Each structure stands twice: as structure tokens, then as C-alpha cells.
Amino acid sequence: MLQGDFDWVWIFYKNRHNIFGSEHPETYFQFNLANFWFYNKAFDKALDTLSSLNFEELHYKISAKLLEIKILWNWNRIFCLQN
């Protein structure tokens, strides 16, 4: 996603989101989807997707909080630039 090939990533996510090996593959798919929306600058969709997730694993809890901070920081930055 960092290279901007969002079409390929979107097709990959949609076709293969069930291959993630875990107890909760849909939760991890949603987390990756939130990242996808973030890198597409669709901050509202990213935050909506992220807000419905609840991770038991500490690594994902921290990653989700960091993503939330990045979303809110970018949203605020855009808002400040517009005013």
C-alpha cells in the first residue's frame, strides 16, 4: 500500500480475506481494511472500521490504538489546513 497500488490490494483483500490463519480471521481482515482506508485517506471509513474491533492480543490492541492516533492526527491536520 505504501507504493500506492490500491487496486491490487483491494482485489487481494476481497478475494483472500478468509485465508488469515487465526481464531478470528474476520477481525484481522477488518483491521487490515482499516489500514487500507487510512492509506487511501478515507479517514472516516478507517475510523468506523476500527471502532468496531476488539482485540484480545496486546500487539493488535497497541497497533489499533496507533492507527487510531494516526487517523485522528491526519484528520485534524486536514481540518486545520482547510480553515
Buried (B, 14 or more C-beta within 10 A) or exposed (E): BEEEEEEEBBEEBEEEBEEBEEEBEEBBBBBBBBBBBBBBEBBEBBBEBBEEBEBEEEEBEEBBEEBBEBBEEBBEEEEEEEE
